[in-house]
Amino acid sequence: MDQEMRFHLEKHTEDLIRSGMSRREAERLSRIEFGGVEVAQEQCRQAKGVQRFDDLRQDIGYSIRMLRKNPGFTLVAIITIALGIGVNSTVFSVLNSVILKPLAFNEPERIMNIGEVNPTHGSAVPLFSPANYLELVKQQKSFEAVSTYFYLTVKYRKTNDQNEVWQAFSVDGGFFPALGVKPILGRTFVAADMEPNAPPTAILSYGLWQRKFGGDPHIIGQTLSLSKQPTTVIGVMPESFHSPTGYDYAELWIPLSINNTQFQDRSDRYTRVIGRLKPGTTRAQAQNEMNVIAARLAQDYPTTNKGWSIVVTDLAEVVTGPDVRYALLIVFAAGCCVLLVACANVANLLLARASARRREIGIRSALGATRGRIVRQVLTESVILTLAGGAIGVITTYWIIKAVREFKPVNLPRVAELGIDWRVLLFTLSASILAGCVCGIISGLLSTKSDVVTALKDGGSQTSGGRRHARARNFLIVAELSLSLVLLVCAGLLARSFYMLTHQDLGFNSHNVFSANAFPPSQRSWSDMVGFYDKYIERIRQIPGIESAALVTSPPLVGNPISFPFSVKGESLDPSDKVRTDTDSISTDFLKTLNIPLKAGRDIAETDKLNTPKVALVNEALARRYFGSNEKALNREIEILYLGTPLTFQIVGVVGDTKRESLAETTPPSIYLAESQVPWYTASVVARTKSDANEYAKPIQKVLNDLAGDEDLYLKQTLDEGIMKSVAQPRFYSILFASFAGIAVILACVGLYGVISYVTAQRTQEIGIRMALGAQKRDILKMVLGQGMLLVGIGIVIGIVGALGATRFMESFLYSVGTKDLLSYMAVSLLLAAVALFACFIPARRASKADPLVALRYD
Amino acid sequence: MDKNSDLLPGTLDMLILKAVSLGPLHGYGVLLRIKQISRDALDIPQGSLYPALYRLEHQGLISSEWGESENKRKAKFYKLTPSGRKRLREEAAGWNRLVSAIAAAMDATSEEV
């Protein structure tokens, strides 16, 4: 720029010299005639790109002023966007914590889950049997640390008789090296701590340290009484350290002693194993080594290990399984629908305002503003709106996330890690800006297409902005209605499915039944255990208010069933037979307490004792599957591999099917053995009570303490409570989708109301004319309603088509309800139509009540 | 920006476009040519020339290129772009319409009213 002007001055000077002036005079004159060089340069700069920034600042100031002038519009727009973005950013934070964030360990991509699998035995997570794990530890070379751990509870007793029960993990030496997290105080376990006779030690979690010990920095070295043993605290873990299972939360860690009896078991696979890959070793290489080890084990121990292989998977995939990922993605998609509806509403609002500002836009065009400039200004306005809405949305998200962390309404993995991090903020920011751009560009482009001259000539609000505007508005409203309908259909299907789930025949009567689990004093002979159980249940039956009581290993729907390999005596187990058979040891009166019908033969009786032939009851599912009918099953013999020992039982009775592990599955085959013949090391009491079942926790606890000393009852609940807990997930998703659908419907109908109001207001003069020409209130009402309901009708139709396609993705969440369930579709369509009708009715009524004289004069 | 101008707003741009349309020019040359083609009647205040040039370039109506002037010195030359040519035509047409309208008005005699 400088050079150019210098050139100019020089040329001018030369010309003046040529015309006879002296050089000095010429230079002076040319500079005077040019005027201020700096001023000219400044003006040039303005005319160039720096103009952009000034423009932006001008736009922002102007937009803010405009928004402040129309507080109603601004507020509605911001709240709408806040709803849409709030919903989305909440869902995204959950998605982020559960799926996107890496696990809270050191180099989590190197941590693997190692487990045994067998195609005929299904298991959610591949697990190990303890004895096989010991072999793995001996033979493996791919991992720099492997570990197994068990989840248990310890009882903490302070001196003044204050008892608390804490959740704990007992972990072996490889646990902390495998996860790679350093403690914030003290140390982790060393080999000496793992010795069977080592003095008991424990590591506290951050939460426990804060909650119970006030964050005392001198906690290291202090002794606590844990499960009657003086235990020394040797370390505290950081706040961000969470469980490798994703679900179970430990408050402290204690050493696992490997050389106890449970580690001799090779056939029962119930323990998780994790491992950290050596640097430079890939998962594939580790997998290869595991294949070799598995083959070796199958060779060395064919009875227990034939057909089993070892599989190495990323721990992250195991913590957050594919089911959870899928469900969360569906929820995220639903959330996006809500956001789209919100954006459409805001776009409509902006369009309506743009129509009202046609005059202003026309003037600006005439004064020289290019189309791009005006669109830029509208864009600025809408982005400011969406950023404000997004900020509010994020704040709402923060509170919702806090509540979810506290109350855990649904069983999601890694809930303790829920929080707002940079990814969530980035997502919210991008979503806000994107929404603002979309809304702004649409309304900006549409509003500047009109001819400047007609805009200036217009009475300002006379026409409704032309056909193009009307088409856009209608399109947006129809889109909103369709999306709302799709969400409604999903919500309706889920609700119906939940209803079907909870209103089906369970096979037993769960009302007013109390249940609690107990462990008899351990390491006793079978006759000791039977003696204990006999006394236990007899005393319980004597408690006043208990109508009947019985023992069972695992009550239906609330416990974890145990299963053993079983075969019909004489026939070998078909290896392709993938069905579990659940096995319970029950006492007498079990069928009576839970009202399970006896279909053939007899119940367990007092006469079945340890020294009499072993008997069994089977359920109808088993009888049908293996014997053809109930009658054919009676008196047949079956063999069960009970903790490694084959035992033979004779079937003496067939009972009705009951739901077992979940309401959604069909009943698996079940076997009921006699507690008095085959006692299990834990038993649950189920007691039918006359009144509120929870009142009986104390008396039953007392019976237990009288008989077994300082033992506790676990899992105290009524069966009804337990069943409700088991459907917490489907209930949560039902409520979630219903909320999304509700928000979408409200937004869509508010938008519809706005559009109809606006359009009707535009037509006030026309309405006045009609009324003057003889139209009745009813006719006007019909006209406006008709206009609105036409949009609703189109929206519903498109929505139904969309829902038919979209619900395909929800099939896995539905129970006994098809994705094309007519009842649900009809019900939600009627619902939407009704709400929309109401939304149209108000402006229609207002229009029909207009005074024709006033209407005619409306300008 | 146009404080010292005797020209109507917008006509400066039109004149610059016209000047440049006759062949590429540097800033000083535009000044001379306008003087020349207006038969010495129009004298552009030099301070408003360059801002106008930059503005027109910003709007994409003229483009610039560094080159060598007739006395072998480096100078920035401006030439008309296709959209500039189009704008020149439009402005010229509008201007002619305006001029004939005013001329007709000025010719009105009392009989025609």
Interface residues (C-beta under 8 A of the other chain):
Chain A: M1 Q3 E4 M5 F7 H8 E10 K11 H12 E14 E33 F34 G35 G36 V39 A40 Q41 Q43 C44 Q46 A47 K48 G49 Q51 T370
Chain B: M1 N4 H26 G27 Y28 P45 Q46 G47 S48 Y50 P51 A52 L53 Y54 R55 E57 H58 Q59 S69 N71 R73 K74 A75 K76
